[in-house]
């Protein structure tokens, strides 16, 4: 009897191991390494189209409830973490969500509530929490009055309001940023005719929306005080890349500090006819930070003036050890890598603006990757688009007919770069290596807001200043018979018709202040295409994958082992 029990236990152990081996089989290929489970899934980029196809287009309409639909500097289109929804912000402080592939009516609409008789405005993008479960944007109240104030508003991914921050002095500068754990939101804002700069940290968890910490240039003794540009952030850097804050300290607070690194600079005031030099500032929670506000403060990066001011946030890369900035006098600055509190390691200037020689570059530079040697793209302050090596030693300049005022977009496979001329509304797809036009597309009106591209680099979305949104298919959309990770309102897999549609005439949007339900109206009529276009298959999101299906051979092995175990038990009993 003991032999029987041992044999049965052994056979069931083999059966269990067979099942385990089946479950592990998909990760046992020759290309899999020990860290494969932690690596992001690769994307199979499809071939670029010889010219773009309009998938859909819609016009946002203003009314008594929804504010101005203009999409201007700071606003734009931003891809949600699900890789499907395009989130649009407008000057009227309204946020819209659209399906990037199917378009149609908005999935939801959120309108920032006004305070008393104030007029809510926004010059902000939406910023998504790294967790992907909420987004924030900034709203300005009574912007043109003598006493403007700002708020940060947090929404969930369905457009429901989560919290509204305390009122902040002055006008929000750029867009808020979210900490890597989603617990804090950071923003700069400017009061006193935009001359007194503030840096504020907002509690997003415990007392959601309340001010956790705030300091200003006036409180810090800056003389004269000055406005602050938008704040940039790098999540979980290798360390804080700056010298000791207090001169002579043997160890910098940034050494071995992997808390989020933030940086911002002084920005020109509207009345500045000449752009002066400025200072840089940084912020990082201490290494042993436990949530005590009295332990934090922002600090000046270095003890000397910089030879620039800026309209934009910095772009940090290389594990937080490098940074790039578009700056005044049509220039770019880089620290690659070098302590941010020291003088920049790389500098370059391009043709000055013909109307204002001190004019800063309008948009952040676009980087081809987040490594130590990215290729850098951007518009200068003149009518030109430039490509630079990571250390600025190699430069390629293409003249344009209008200023490039939005951040360029680099194709995910580094085959092309997209940029748009603001005044003319001309969108270019240019070769990654030589900036030769592959095609250009007339948006037909000016474009000041940011563009977006889907994770598969197959759809580019652009909004003009009137609030007309256009989605362009720029690459093949992959087809597959496997179950799609795309949510239910993503592009259809059915062969009854393509998702590529264009609207012949704009349709007015719902005008409710609260998020609206999924549309039940009939979709616009599709434009004829040669073949049906099927939906893209979204890359799996960690924690949501279905268990792998065993292969036929593995299933048979498991079945035989289990049957054998049962048969032996019957015989021995």
C-alpha positions, 0 to 999 in steps of 0.5 A: 500500500505504501508503494501504491501511494508513493507511485501515485504521488510520483505520477501526479507530481509528474502530471503537475510538472507537465502542466507547469512546463506547458504554461512556461513553454511560450517563454522557453524560445531561444530569444528569451532571456532571464529578464524577458518577463520584465521587458516591454513587449515589442511592437511589429511596426508595419510598412509606412504608406506612400501617402497618408489616408484620412481615417476620420475628421471632426469639428469641435463646436463651441456653445454656452456650456463648452468653452472655446474649442480653439486648440492653441499652444500648450493644448493638443492631442495626447495618446492615453496609456491604453494606446487607443484613446486620443485625449484633446485639450482646448483653450476653453478648458474642455477635455475630449476623448476620441477613439484614435482609430474609429473617431466618431462622437467623443467617448466622453467630454469634461468641462472644467466648472467655472468659479463664480463668474470666472471664465475658465481657460487652459494652456495645458496638455493632459499628463497621465500618471505612470500607473495609467489610472488618472490624468491631470491638466491645469486651468486658469481662472480670470486670466486677463484680470489683475488677480488670476488664479489656477487649478489642477484638475484630476480625471480618471480614464473615463473622464470623471472628476477625481479632485480639484486642487486648491487655488494657486496664485497666478497663471499656470506655466505649462502642464502639471507633472505626476510623480512615479508613484502617482502620489504627488503632482508638480506645477510651476505658476506665475503671479504679480504680472507673471514676474513672481514664479512659484513651484508647488507640489500637490498631494494627489492621495491623502488629501487629494488636491491640497497643497503639500508644498509651495515656494516662490522666487520672492520667498527665495530672495531672487532679485529681481523676481522672475517667472518660471517656465514649465517643469520637466520630470524624469521618473526614477533616475539613476541618481539626482544629477547635480552637485551639492546644494550647499557648497563644500558638502562632501556628498550631494543630496542627489547622489544615490537618490532615485526619487523623481528628478525635476527641473525648470528655468526662468521664462520671459515675461510678456513685457520683455523686449529683450531676453535676459540671462536666467537661472535653473532650478531643481527639485528632488525628494530626499533619499529618506523622504517619509512624507514630511513637507518640512523636509523639502524645498526646491533649489537653484542649480548652480550659483551662476546665471545661464545664457538663456531663458526658455518657454519649455520644459527640459527633456531628460534622458539617459537614466536621468543623466542627460538633458536637452532644452530649446532656449532663447535666441533660437538655441539649444542646450544639452548636458550629455551627460554632465551635472545639471548644476554645471555649465552645459556641455553642448550648445548650438544656435540657429537662425534668429527670429526676424521679428524678435532676435531673442525669441526662444524655441517654441517647443521641446526637442523630440528625441529618437530614443531615451538612451545616451546618444539620441538623435534630436529634432525640432524647429528653431525660432526661425523658419527652419526644422533641424536634426542634430546628433546627441552632442550637436556636432552634426546638424542638418537644417531644412528651411520651412515656409512657416514656424514650427511651434509644436514638438516633432514626433519620431516614428517608433521604428526611426524611419521618419519624423513628423513636424508641422508648420504652424501658420500654414498648417502643413504637416510633413513626414520627413526621412529620419536620416536626411529630412527629405520630405516623404510626403506633406499634408495640408491641414488647411488651417494653422496648428499651434497645439501638440500632435500625437501618434499611436504606439504602433506609429500607424496613425498621426492625429493633429488638431488645428487652432479652430478645433478641427481634429484629423486622424491620418493613417500613415502606416499599414494597420496590422491584421490578425486572427488572434484575439485583440487586446483592443478594448471593445470600442476599438477598430472592428475585426469584422470584414464588413467595412474598414474603420477608415472614415472621413466626415463629409460634414462636422456634427455638433457635439454633446454639450453636457458638463459631465462625461457623456455615455458611449455614442449610439449614433451611426458612424460616418460613411466610410470612404472607399478603400481597396481592402478592409482595414482590420484593427491593430492588436494592442501590446499586452499590458502587464497583469492582464494577459490571458493564460497561454494555451497549451500546445497539442503535444504538451496537452497530450503528454499531460493527458496521458500522464493523468490517465496512467496515474488513474489506471494504476490507482484502480489496479492497485485498489 
